[in-house]
Amino acid sequence: MTNFWNMKGTVFCNTFSTLPALLEPYQSVFVVYDSNVSHIMESGILPAIRQDSGAEAKLRGCLALRLGEENKTLDTAGRICSWLLENSADRAGSIVLAVGGGIATDIVGFAASVYERGIPCAYIPTTLLAQVDAAVGGKTGVNLHSYKNMVGTFTLPVFTFISPKSLSGLPERELVCGAAEVLKSFIISDGGWYERAVDYFGSFSAGKTGTDDPELMEIVKAAVAVKTGIVERDFREGGERRKLNLGHTFAHAIEHLSQSEAGNIHHGEAVAMGMVMAARLSEKLGIAPGGLADKIEADLRRAGLPTECPYPLESLKEAMGHDKKAQGDSVHFVLVRAIGDTPVQNLKIADLA
């Protein structure tokens, strides 16, 4: 199998027809998928596998789970591991195929990484957010006491299969949430893509663009290139990779409070709020010029994203103290000096204002 991190192992394809060839090296295939994407399984993935008699013969079973932040837990990971054990999966010739959004790739990837100390796993992300972020970073994880991804591993997928067909039937809210991670990538490393993506999603959120638009896949490829390039240089997040957490220190605290209060803020929405807060913090620290935060906020709003955090800063600060990026009373913040320039600075949580 070709090296994932030079993007040759990130398969971009308009159909699922290449799946049998990707699964060819394995003797047994186990599919774990989010039940919310059963239509993609039935209309695309399973027919593609079954069209090849060899691939169909390898299919040992499918496990459907209804996945959300509330059950992104060790218990669910244990259930996946038990299912693999009951069906005689092994690391010698088996592969686990995770189908779903970022929660699915995170939790199935985690279960696969600890079952028998590691069994091959591959991803078919079915949300825009997962296609440009969760499924291409080599991180797996589950939540602990509603704190995001507190238990996890750094584990490479064998391949990630990205297709516009995987986005079929995705609600517009979820597509817009993916725009937050796309724009985050281009705020970190512009390359001329930021304004183009803002323009695209500005029209997209108005219902003018379909998920099969070739321009969307070009934008996805560019965003994936930003992330995989950074990950290739700093896989275990010792330095540059921290930039990928732009907006996430605030966002994870927002999600924690939302979940604790039975709220309904999605990850991409929280990231959008967090990026605006990071930009405003950058201005306060004198790192960013005045007006940059307003521009980023206007751009995110144009893409259809919410930008105002509903929680007071003091509540966020308490949640930040439990963030996995925290070190004592400080946390790594990704700041914004300009579009394409995002320094990382260690700040004391108590000093935030």
C-alpha positions, 0 to 999 in steps of 0.5 A: 500500500502506498504511503498515506502521508504523501497523499497517494494513499488518500484516495479521491474517487467519484465512485466506490468502484476502486474499493475492492482493489484497496481491500485486495491485500486483506483476507478478512474485511470487517465494516463498522459504520454509523447507522445514520449513513446506512443509505451510503452502505446500501447504495454505494459501499456494499454494492461496490464490494459485492461486484467483486466476488473476491472482495465479497468473499472477504466480507466477514460482517458489518456492525451498525452503531448510532454514534454521537458525542454522548457515546463516543466512549470507552464502552463503545470502543469496547463493544467494537473490540468484543464484536471483532473478537467474536468474529475472529478478527486478527491482525495478520490478515484482517482490516476494519473499515470505518464508515461515518463522520469524524466520531466514527473514524475516531472511535473505530480507529481507536478500537482498531488501534488497541484490539490485539495491540493494533489491527489495520484500519481504513476510513470512508469519511461521510462528512465534509468535516471528517474528509478534511480533518478527522479522517486524515490526521492519524489521531484516534480517540474517545471522550472521557467525562464529556472532555474531548478525545482524552483517551486515544492513540496516534495511529495511521489508517491504511487508507482514507477514501474520499468521495463526493458520493460519501456526502450523499444525503448529508444535511446542509448544517453538517456540510456547513460545519465542514466549511469551518475546518476547511477555512481553518486549514487555509487560515493556517496555510493560505496558498491562495485558497482562503478567499477562494474557499470563502467565496465558494462557501458563501455561495454554497450556504445559499444553496447554489452548489451541490456536493458533486461540484468538482470545485468542492473536491478541489478545495477538499484536496487543497485542505487535505494537503495542508493537513497531511503536509503538517502531519508528515513533518510533525506526526506526534504534535511536538511543534508545528502540528499544534497549529491544527488546533486553531480555534479548538482550545476554545471549541472543545470547552464550548462543546464540553459545556454544550454537552453538559447542558444538553446543548446542540453545538456541533464541532464545526460550529464550535470551531468557528466560534473558537477561531473568532475568539482566537483572533480577538485574543491575538488582537488583544495581545498585539499579535494581530492588526486591528480588524482581522478578527472582524474579517474572519468573523464576517467570512465565517458568517458568510459561510453560514457559520455561527460565530458568537459563543453562548458561554461566559469566558469564566466557564470556558476557562474552567473547562480549558483546564481539563483540555489535553493541551493544558500543561499545569495552569497554561495551555497552548493557544494557536493565535492568528497574526495574519491569514496564513500566519498562525503562531503558537503561544503558551498562555496562562488560562487565568490571564485570559480576558 
